[in-house]
Amino acid sequence: MERTEKYISDIELLFQEWKNKAPSDDINHSKNVFIRDGIVCPEQWFSQKVRPLFLLKEAYHGTGDWDLIKDHLLTKEKMGKHITWKRVSQWTQGLLHTSTTYLCPFRDEAAMHYFGNEQLRQIAVVNVKKSDGAKDSKKDNILQYAQCDCTELRREIELIDPTIIVCGYTITSLNIILGYNIKDRQSSNLYYFTRLNGHDVIVLDYYHPSNRYPDIMNYYGLIGSYQQALICQEKGCVQGDLY
């Protein structure tokens, strides 16, 4: 089976099982709005050399289950005042085109203010809290979901198979999901390394994209850290297999 088809089949089964999972620790996916996520465009994702996954906290809205990809990210609607996905688009542009010797300059193109843009079509998104989302859940609540659903979240990340994980204030959740402490030392450059599916993955410990700092500061902070990670990786200073 082609890799794209296998992903679509496997992720569908995972979400079905996840939605119907037995309640635990006051978490009941079957009785709450469940929001799917994952790879935006599976048909092109697995051929990308750079595969950025954004690990975010939660999605919300709606009275019935919905799909973040089909019902939101792939529409052609204007983003309006909400900055999260515009920022993700800007960051993705930098991640896709920065190398050890070239830092892609900041761009804020008009197309990046619309869903379904070129950058969003080259990402994956995983929200830690899959159901009962709110505008601003407490950190302890997000971590509770990470703990309760660590098996499913880890499986989803494995199926996505990213080369970069951008943590939007979620690296503690990622530690829980993977079962070990990625952030085992303080890094002034905000990057770490792990192993997934037999290959190295760069982990960027960053702000949530909806933070209030200016776009250009957000961009160069993240992309500068990413470039330093690439340089470190090229020099062979990547952590070993931590499993």
Backbone as a ProteinNet text record, in pm:
[ID]
protein_1_A
[PRIMARY]
MERTEKYISDIELLFQEWKNKAPSDDINHSKNVFIRDGIVCPEQWFSQKVRPLFLLKEAYHGTGDWDLIKDHLLTKEKMGKHITWKRVSQWTQGLLHTSTTYLCPFRDEAAMHYFGNEQLRQIAVVNVKKSDGAKDSKKDNILQYAQCDCTELRREIELIDPTIIVCGYTITSLNIILGYNIKDRQSSNLYYFTRLNGHDVIVLDYYHPSNRYPDIMNYYGLIGSYQQALICQEKGCVQGDLY
[TERTIARY]
83.8	0	87.6	54.6	128	125.2	234	246.8	133.5	93.4	-15.9	-144.6	-176.1	-298.2	-294.5	-178.6	-164.7	-186.6	-130.2	-151.4	-300.2	-368.3	-510.4	-591	-560	-629.6	-598.9	-471.2	-429.7	-479.6	-476.6	-518.7	-669.9	-743.5	-888.5	-923.1	-856.8	-879.8	-841.7	-728.9	-684.5	-787.7	-839.2	-935.5	-1067.2	-1108.4	-1230.1	-1214.8	-1101.9	-1076.6	-1062.1	-999.6	-975.9	-1108.6	-1195	-1325.1	-1405.9	-1395.4	-1474.9	-1401.1	-1289.1	-1209.2	-1288.9	-1270.3	-1340.1	-1300.5	-1395.7	-1364.9	-1260.5	-1178.1	-1073.5	-1035.6	-1019.7	-976.3	-1061.6	-1193.2	-1287.9	-1276	-1205.8	-1193.8	-1282.4	-1380.2	-1475.9	-1490.8	-1410.1	-1412.7	-1546.4	-1610.2	-1732.8	-1848.7	-1845.5	-1955.4	-1924	-1803.3	-1763.9	-1729.4	-1724.3	-1683.9	-1540.3	-1519.4	-1387.8	-1338.4	-1218	-1164.6	-1042.8	-1055.7	-945.6	-842	-720.8	-614	-520.1	-392.4	-297	-229.9	-195.2	-128.8	-230.9	-196.4	-289.3	-305.5	-195.7	-200.5	-114.8	-169.9	-91	-30.1	-97.3	-48.9	84.9	122.9	253.1	347.8	293.8	371.8	491.2	469.1	574.2	685.2	665	771.5	851	808.6	879.9	1005.4	1115.7	1237.9	1223.6	1157.1	1130.9	982.9	953.5	814.9	787.3	736.7	714.9	579.8	585.9	466.8	455.5	338.6	312.5	231.7	293.7	227	167	35.5	-34.8	-122.2	-187.2	-260.1	-398.3	-480.3	-618.7	-684.7	-794.5	-884.2	-1020.7	-1105.5	-1236.6	-1337.3	-1461.4	-1577.2	-1655.2	-1779.3	-1863.5	-1945.3	-2057	-2144.8	-2139.1	-2064.6	-2046.5	-1902.8	-1865	-1727.3	-1691.7	-1567.1	-1522.9	-1375.8	-1328.4	-1193.2	-1119	-1012.4	-935.2	-881.9	-846.1	-787.9	-895	-994	-1094.4	-1186.1	-1222.8	-1321.1	-1259.9	-1127.8	-1064.1	-942.5	-838	-710	-710.4	-794.4	-797.5	-905.5	-980.8	-1076.5	-1000	-1068.5	-1005.7	-1042.7	-1095.3	-1145.1	-1032	-1062.3	-967.2	-956.8	-836.3	-814.2	-868.6	-881.6	-933	-833.3	-883.4	-798.8	-720.5	-756.9	-689.2	-549.1	-449	-310.3	-243.6	-303.6	-235.5	-189.6	-280.6	-245.9	-168.8	-183.3	-96.1	47.5	67	201.1	256.3	175	219.9	262.8	189.7	226.6	361.8	382.8	510.7	624.7	603.8	707.6	740.3	635.8	657	740.6	715.2	795.5	943.6	975.4	1114.5	1171.2	1092.7	1140	1168.6	1086.6	1102.3	1221.2	1261.2	1360.9	1489.5	1504.8	1628.3	1723.1	1851.2	1954.5	2065.5	2171.3	2284.3	2352.5	2340.7	2411	2317.7	2187.4	2091.7	1974	1946.7	1829.7	1724.9	1617.3	1511	1455.6	1455.9	1407.9	1257.6	1216	1075	992.2	878.1	783	643.1	563.9	423.2	338.9	324.6	252.6	101.8	29	-116.7	-177.8	-120.7	-174.8	-168	-72.4	-57.6	-169.8	-255.2	-367.8	-495.6	-482.1	-595.2	-565	-667.5	-652.8	-632.8	-573.7	-547.4	-426	-345.1	-228.1	-119	-19.5	87.5	160.4	181.6	256.2	175.2	47.6	-34.5	-50.1	-40.2	-54.6	68.9	172.1	296	327.1	224.3	245	157.1	182	91.6	66.1	-49.2	-87.4	-139.7	-91.8	-144.7	-180.5	-307.2	-349.5	-349.4	-291.9	-283.9	-423.2	-504.9	-640.5	-737	-784.5	-864.7	-1013.8	-1061.1	-1203.4	-1222.8	-1343.2	-1377.8	-1280.9	-1238.3	-1144	-1206.3	-1122	-1165.5	-1066.4	-1102.3	-1014.9	-881	-881.5	-757	-762.1	-746.7	-745.4	-619.4	-628.9	-514.2	-409.5	-283.6	-174.6	-192.7	-236.3	-255.1	-358.2	-460.1	-562.2	-505.4	-422.5	-357.1	-267.3	-192.7	-103.1	-182.3	-300.9	-386.8	-427.2	-460	-493.7	-372.3	-255.6	-132.9	-107.4	-130.6	-108.8	-213.5	-338.2	-447.1	-437.1	-398.1	-396.6	-256	-158.9	-19.6	2.1	-64.3	-47.5	-99.5	-219	-278.2	-200.4	-158.2	-83.1	51.1	116.4	244.1	222.7	118.4	88.8	61.3	-12.8	-41.5	86.7	175.7	302.4	386.7	387.4	462.2	406.5	274.6	213.1	246.2	250.1	281.4	427.2	516.8	659.1	724.8	724.3	783.8	936	997.3	1141.3	1166.4	1063.8	1069.3	940.9	953	835.9	849.6	755.4	751.3	652.1	702	616.8	566.6	437.2	378.1	341.8	444.4	430.6	378.3	430.8	381.1	492.7	615.6	723.5	706.4	644.6	617.9	520.1	421.1	328.7	401.4	494.3	570.2	653.8	711.7	785.4	696.2	572.8	477.6	440.7	414.7	372.4	479.6	603.9	712.5	767.4	739.5	780.2	920.1	981	1112.9	1129.5	1229.1	1248.5	1338.6	1279.2	1357.5	1439.5	1377.4	1444.1	1523.4	1628.4	1706.6	1820.3	1829.8	1929.7	1872.8	1926.3	1879.4	1952.6	1879.9	1939.7	1902.8	2001.7	1974.7	1919.8	1944.1	1894.2	1758.8	1703.5	1566.5	1545.4	1652.3	1634.2	1686.1	1624.8	1661.6	1650.8	1696.7	1689.7	1628.6	1558.7	1509.7	1513.7	1469.4	1463.5	1319.2	1277.8	1143	1146.8	1091.1	1087.6	1225.7	1328.9	1463.6	1540.8	1488.5	1561.9	1558	1649.4	1658	1543.1	1498.4	1394	1439.7	1429.6	1458.6	1333.3	1349.1	1238.4	1267.4	1175.7	1191.3	1094.5	1148.1	1070.1	1035.7	911.9	880.6	745.9	714.1	586.7	472.1	351	233.7	223.3	184.7	180.7	84.5	-4.9	-96.8	-39	88	147.9	146.9	169.3	149.9	275.6	385.3	505.5	487.5	557.7	543.3	581.2	519.9	544.1	692.2	761.3	900.2	990	962.3	1039	1012	885	848.5	922.7	923.7	981.6	1130.5	1205.4	1350.4	1393.6	1315.4	1346.6	1339	1232.1	1213.6	1309	1316	1395.3	1544.5	1585.6	1725.3	1761.3	1671	1693.7	1700.3	1611.1	1610.1	1740.9	1791.9	1918.5	2032.3	2033.6	2137.2	2125.7	2003.6	1983.7	2037.9	2014.7	2067.5	2219.7	2280.5	2427	2480.1	2415	2454.7	2439.4	2330.2	2303.9	2410.2	2448.3	2550	2685.1	2714.1	2841.1	2841.2	2724	2716.5	2694.2	2648.2	2628	2484.1	2425.4	2289.1	2290.5	2193.4	2182.3	2159	2201.4	2179.5	2036.2	2008.1	1874.4	1839.3	1732.3	1696.4	1593	1553.8	1450.3	1510.4
-120.1	0	125.5	221.8	347	415.8	485.9	545.4	643.1	721.3	816.2	743.5	640.6	564.4	496.3	445.6	380.3	480.1	600.5	703.4	734.5	756.3	791.7	682.3	557.9	444.7	434.2	446	430.2	544.2	667.1	780.6	778.3	731.6	719.4	619.8	506.1	405.5	458.8	529.3	585.6	682.4	772	870.9	805.9	702.4	631.4	569.4	503.7	441.5	547.1	656.6	765.5	827.3	856.6	915.8	825.8	694.7	598.5	540.8	599.1	553.7	565.7	469.6	472.9	596.9	661.4	780.8	751.7	852.2	838.2	975.4	986.8	1112.4	1230.8	1212.1	1317.4	1357.1	1279.4	1305.4	1205.5	1259	1174	1224.2	1170.7	1216.6	1187.9	1076.6	1036.4	1131.4	1203.3	1293.5	1439.5	1467.9	1605.5	1622.5	1746.4	1776.3	1729.9	1640.7	1583.6	1643.1	1698.3	1769	1694.7	1645.2	1575	1674.3	1625.2	1708	1616.3	1653.9	1567	1636.1	1559.4	1611.5	1686.2	1805.8	1884.7	1824.1	1791.9	1734.3	1608	1494.5	1370.6	1335.3	1373.7	1336.9	1401.3	1509.3	1570.8	1563.2	1538.9	1543	1449.3	1324.9	1224	1237.9	1323	1351.3	1475.9	1544.8	1664.4	1626	1693	1671.6	1729.5	1844.4	1910.3	1894	1833.1	1805.2	1863.9	1988	2053.4	2019.6	1968.5	1940.4	2046.3	2107.3	2204.1	2135.5	2122.7	2062.7	2175.8	2189.4	2298.4	2244.4	2334.8	2294.4	2237.3	2311.9	2268.9	2349.7	2296.1	2369.7	2373	2462.9	2475.1	2531.8	2549	2593.8	2473	2497	2395.1	2317.5	2261.9	2182	2034	2001.2	1862.4	1838	1712.2	1679	1743.3	1783.4	1842.1	1813.6	1851.9	1821.5	1952.8	1975.1	2098.6	2119	2009.7	2019.4	2055.2	1969.8	1987.9	2106.7	2128.2	2230.8	2366.6	2375.4	2500.6	2532.8	2451.5	2487.4	2481	2397.9	2386	2471.5	2547.2	2639.2	2755.5	2835.7	2951.5	3082.5	3071.4	3189.6	3279.2	3407.1	3502.4	3478.2	3485	3454.9	3561.9	3683.5	3789.5	3830	3858.1	3909.1	3799.5	3674.8	3565.5	3546	3548.8	3550.1	3413	3314.2	3185.2	3127.3	3115.6	3044.9	3132.9	3264.7	3353.5	3335.6	3331.7	3310.3	3174.5	3072.2	2938.7	2940.3	3013.1	3024.6	3092.4	3201.5	3272.9	3184	3117.6	3030.5	2916.3	2859	2746.7	2788.3	2907.2	2957.7	2956	3002.3	3003.1	2864.3	2775.5	2639.1	2564.4	2587.3	2515.2	2564	2689.2	2748.2	2793.5	2764.7	2798.7	2679.3	2708.1	2604.1	2647.2	2569.7	2605.6	2733.6	2765.4	2882.2	2994.2	2972.9	3073.4	3079	3198.1	3218.9	3292.3	3222.8	3279	3406.2	3518.8	3643.9	3642.5	3723.6	3734.9	3784.6	3719.5	3762.1	3758.2	3858	3859.5	3885.8	3783.9	3797.9	3793.7	3856.9	3862.1	3722.2	3628.9	3492.3	3423.2	3463.4	3401.5	3439.4	3531.9	3574.1	3498.4	3396.4	3313.2	3167	3096.1	2952.4	2883.4	2766.3	2692	2740.7	2826.1	2879.6	2773.3	2808.4	2714	2661.8	2747.2	2707.3	2610.4	2641.3	2553.4	2415.1	2406.6	2277.8	2189	2242.5	2166.2	2138.8	2144.3	2122.8	2008.7	1973	1887.3	1956.1	1928.8	1988.9	1880.4	1881.2	1793.2	1879.1	1877.1	1940.9	1837.4	1874.1	1780.9	1748.1	1849.3	1832.7	1816.1	1693.6	1663	1691.3	1702	1726.8	1824.6	1884.4	1979	2097	2141.8	2252.6	2384.4	2476	2608.8	2710.9	2838.3	2943.1	2944.8	2915.4	2923.2	2827.5	2698.8	2600.9	2616.5	2583	2590.6	2486.4	2517.4	2427.5	2289.9	2284.6	2155.5	2069.9	2134.3	2061.2	2003.3	2080.7	2031.6	1912.8	1923.4	1813.8	1689.4	1709.4	1596.3	1519.3	1591.9	1527.3	1458.1	1521.3	1458.9	1325.4	1321.7	1198.9	1093	1134.2	1039.9	979.7	1062.8	1020.8	1003.5	978.8	973.2	864.9	751.3	642.8	683.6	743.8	786.2	902.1	997	1111.5	1067.7	976.8	926.7	852.5	773.6	701.3	798.6	904.3	1003.1	1068	1104.7	1166.7	1068.7	942.6	841.6	826.4	827.5	816.4	937.1	1054.8	1177.7	1178.6	1131.3	1117.8	1251.2	1349	1479.7	1476.7	1578.1	1601.6	1716.4	1798.2	1908.2	1905.6	1925.8	1947.6	2085.7	2174.5	2307	2301.2	2315.2	2310.9	2451.3	2472.6	2601.5	2605.9	2619.6	2615.5	2478.7	2372.7	2237.2	2135.8	2179.8	2081.4	1990.9	2041.1	1955	1844.6	1878.8	1776.9	1675.6	1722.3	1630.3	1535.1	1583.4	1495.4	1381.4	1416.1	1315.7	1218.1	1270.9	1188.2	1086.3	1131.3	1042.6	957.7	997.2	915.9	941.2	1050.1	1088.6	1239	1293.7	1438.2	1483.6	1537.9	1592.4	1711.2	1793.7	1913.9	1876.5	1795.9	1746.1	1839.9	1949.4	2052.1	2184.4	2294.5	2424.8	2464.4	2501	2542.4	2687.6	2774.7	2915.9	2936.5	2840.2	2849.6	2781.8	2725.5	2672.9	2549	2480.7	2360.6	2238.1	2125.2	1995.8	1892.7	1772.3	1665.2	1541	1465.2	1335.3	1241	1117.7	1017.9	971.8	953.6	907.4	824.8	705.4	618.1	598.5	597.2	568.4	685.6	807.4	924	1038.1	1132.9	1247.6	1345	1406.4	1508.8	1629.5	1746.4	1871.1	1913.4	1944.9	1992.8	2137	2227.1	2368.7	2406.1	2449.5	2485.9	2634.4	2664.5	2803.6	2846.6	2973.4	3028.9	2973.7	2983.7	2954.6	3062.4	3026	3126.3	3242.2	3232.3	3343.2	3443.9	3429.7	3521.8	3665	3760.5	3901.8	3973	3902.1	3966.1	3993.5	4092	4125.1	4008.5	4005.6	3898.1	3879.7	3989.3	3979.4	3925.6	3962.8	3908.8	3759.6	3721.4	3580	3500	3553.4	3482	3458	3564.8	3548.9	3473.7	3482.2	3402.1	3253.5	3213	3071.1	3024.3	3099	3054.1	3061.5	3157.9	3161.6	3039.3	2998	2876.7	2753.4	2749.4	2636.5	2627.8	2740.5	2738.4	2688.8	2730.1	2681.5	2530.7	2479.9	2335.2	2262.8	2318.9	2259	2256.1	2364.9	2371.3	2266.5	2255.4	2155.1	2014.5	1992.3	1861.2	1826.9	1924.4	1902.2	1868.1	1926.4	1900.8	1768.5	1704.4	1575.4	1582.6	1696.8	1709.1	1680.2	1579.2	1537.9	1434.5	1445	1346.4	1208.9	1107.6	971.6	929.1	808.5	753	748.1	819.8	832.3	729.6	642	544.5	440.4
0	0	0	-84.9	-91.1	45.2	76.4	209.5	241.3	143	164	198.6	123.6	147.4	283.3	320	450	562.6	548.4	650.8	665.4	553.3	557.6	626.2	594.7	656.3	805.2	840	979.6	1067.9	1016.2	1098.4	1119	1018.4	1032.1	1142.4	1142.7	1245.9	1383.2	1391.4	1518.8	1574.4	1491.5	1539.8	1581.3	1510.8	1549.7	1688.1	1710.4	1840.5	1949.4	1915.7	2010.8	2056.4	1960.4	1990.3	2083	2063.8	2140.7	2261	2294.3	2408	2538.1	2626.8	2755.2	2834.7	2902.1	2981.3	3088.3	3115.9	3217	3270	3401.7	3464.2	3420	3417.7	3378.3	3231.1	3151.5	3008	2934	2861.2	2790.8	2647	2557.8	2418.7	2351	2387	2317.4	2343.5	2456.2	2491.2	2460.8	2415.3	2386.8	2239.1	2194.6	2056.8	2036.2	1940	1911.1	1779.9	1781.6	1665.5	1610.4	1490	1423.8	1371.2	1352.6	1296.4	1219.4	1206.1	1137	1019.6	918	798.6	712.9	668.6	588.1	448.6	381.3	245.9	240.5	278.7	280.5	145.4	36	-97.3	-131.5	-63.5	-90.2	29.7	146.8	270.4	269.2	233.2	246.6	142.6	43.1	-53.1	-15.1	90.7	135.5	213.5	185.1	262.1	402	411.6	539.8	571.3	685.9	723.1	862.1	868.2	997.4	1060.7	1181.5	1261.5	1370.6	1381.7	1487.6	1597.1	1715.4	1830.8	1913.5	1908.1	1974.4	2087.1	2157.9	2278.5	2249	2174.7	2155.9	2045.4	1995.4	1906.5	1974.9	1931.8	1996.1	1896.8	1939.9	1861.2	1809.9	1777	1716.5	1817.8	1769.9	1855	1819.8	1715.3	1675.7	1635.6	1622.7	1585.1	1450.5	1435.7	1309.1	1286	1167.8	1122.4	1099.3	1175.5	1164.1	1022.6	955.5	821.9	718.8	703.7	598.4	624.6	749.2	782	812	811.1	852.3	765.3	777	716.2	564.2	504.8	359	292.6	370.1	309.8	247.2	171	105.1	175.6	296.1	365.9	415.5	427.3	483.3	633.3	687.7	829.1	922.9	876.6	961.9	1068.8	1187.9	1295.5	1367.1	1346.4	1415.7	1357.7	1444.4	1396.2	1395.8	1460.2	1476.1	1343	1246.2	1122.6	1025.7	1038.1	961.1	1008.5	1140.8	1196.8	1154.7	1164	1123.4	976.8	893.1	751.4	735.6	809.2	803.1	851.1	963.6	1019.1	922.5	862.7	771.4	651.4	599.5	488.1	525	645.4	690.5	711.6	771.1	796.7	666.9	566.6	440.2	358.4	378.6	288.7	357.7	485.1	556.2	555	541.7	544.1	639.1	644.7	731.7	685.5	558.9	503	459	470.9	423.8	519.4	572.4	657.1	574	545.9	462.6	526.3	455.5	514.8	540.5	635.2	672.3	554.9	535	432.7	490.9	457.2	498.1	374	292.7	166.5	189.2	99.7	111.2	115.6	39.4	34.7	169.9	254.2	385.4	481.3	441.6	523.9	487	403	363.1	395.5	442	462.1	326.8	330.6	208.4	133.1	196.7	127.2	111.1	31.1	-3.3	119.6	217.9	337.3	424.2	446	529.3	467.3	336.9	269.4	286	350.9	369.4	516.8	601.6	744.9	795.7	920.5	996.7	1130.1	1188.3	1316.2	1408.7	1531.9	1635.3	1755.6	1793.5	1917.5	2029.1	2142.4	2255.1	2306.4	2321.2	2374.5	2258	2236.9	2118.9	2136.8	2259	2280.4	2395.5	2398.4	2505.4	2508.9	2390	2382.5	2425.9	2467.2	2510	2457.3	2469.3	2417.3	2488.1	2617.5	2693.7	2812.5	2786.5	2895.4	2979.5	3105	3194.9	3154.6	3183.5	3146.6	3208.8	3334.8	3401.4	3328.8	3272	3198.7	3069.1	3000.1	2878.5	2911.5	3019.9	3059.8	3099.5	3156.9	3191.7	3065.7	2960.6	2833.3	2772.9	2784.1	2732.2	2801.2	2932.1	3008.3	2973.7	2969.9	2943.2	2802.9	2706.2	2565.7	2509.9	2596.1	2549.8	2443.9	2458.4	2361	2223.7	2221.3	2094.4	2032.3	2115.1	2063.5	2005.3	2074.9	2022.5	1890.6	1883.5	1759.9	1645.4	1674	1570	1518.4	1609.6	1569.7	1488.3	1528.2	1451.9	1310.8	1297	1164.7	1077.8	1138.3	1065	1021.1	1105.8	1073.6	1035.2	1126.2	1095	1100.8	1039.5	1056.8	1154	1178	1274.1	1355.8	1485.8	1570.6	1633.1	1601.1	1662.3	1777.5	1898.5	2017.3	2048.2	2037.3	2070.1	2216.9	2300.4	2446.6	2491.2	2428.6	2456.3	2477	2501	2510.2	2632.1	2738.8	2854.7	2816.3	2736.4	2686.1	2599.1	2516.4	2430.9	2514.8	2623.3	2714.6	2763.5	2800.6	2850	2738.1	2620.8	2507.3	2469.3	2462.2	2420	2533.9	2656.8	2771.1	2820.7	2780	2830.3	2814.2	2880	2883.4	2769.1	2665	2554.1	2601.4	2682.4	2732.6	2857.2	2836.8	2949.4	2986	2914.6	2942.8	2894	2941.2	2896.9	2769.9	2667.8	2541.1	2514.2	2508.6	2481.7	2341.6	2253.3	2116.1	2097.2	2203.9	2204.4	2118.5	2079.2	1997.8	2071.9	2039.9	2096.2	1984	2011.9	1912.5	1975.4	1895.1	1937.8	1817.7	1838.6	1731.4	1716.2	1592.2	1563.7	1436	1441.6	1323.2	1261.1	1345.2	1298.7	1242.2	1254.6	1203.2	1305.4	1286.9	1376.2	1351.7	1459	1451.9	1532.9	1473.4	1544.3	1619.9	1748	1830.9	1869.6	1836.7	1867.7	1979.1	2090.9	2209.4	2199.7	2157.2	2124.9	2182.6	2158.6	2202.7	2117.8	2172.3	2090.4	1982.5	1860	1752.9	1776.4	1871.5	1899.5	1998.1	2036.5	2133.6	2079.8	2169.1	2134.5	2085.7	2072.4	2019.2	1869.3	1814.2	1671.6	1580.4	1464.1	1367.4	1337.3	1311.8	1268.3	1379.6	1505.1	1618.1	1633.3	1623.6	1630	1524.3	1404.9	1291.3	1310.1	1334.4	1341.6	1467.3	1573.5	1691.4	1661.9	1594.3	1562.9	1453.3	1344.4	1230	1260.3	1341.3	1384.8	1466.9	1555.5	1634.8	1545.4	1447	1354.2	1276.4	1230.9	1157.8	1246	1371.9	1463.1	1483.5	1486.5	1498	1375.3	1257.5	1134.5	1134.4	1181.5	1188.2	1284.8	1399.9	1499.3	1441.8	1372.5	1312.3	1208.3	1127.7	1024.7	1085.9	1202	1269.6	1345.9	1350.6	1418.3	1566.9	1617.4	1762.1	1799.7	1734.7	1763.4	1874	1965.5	2072.1	2011.8	2084.4	2038.6	2057.8	2024	2038.6	2186.6	2224.3	2365.2	2408.4	2320.6	2357.9	2451.6
[MASK]
+++++++++++++++++++++++++++++++++++++++++++++++++++++++++++++++++++++++++++++++++++++++++++++++++++++++++++++++++++++++++++++++++++++++++++++++++++++++++++++++++++++++++++++++++++++++++++++++++++++++++++++++++++++++++++++++++++++++++++++++++++

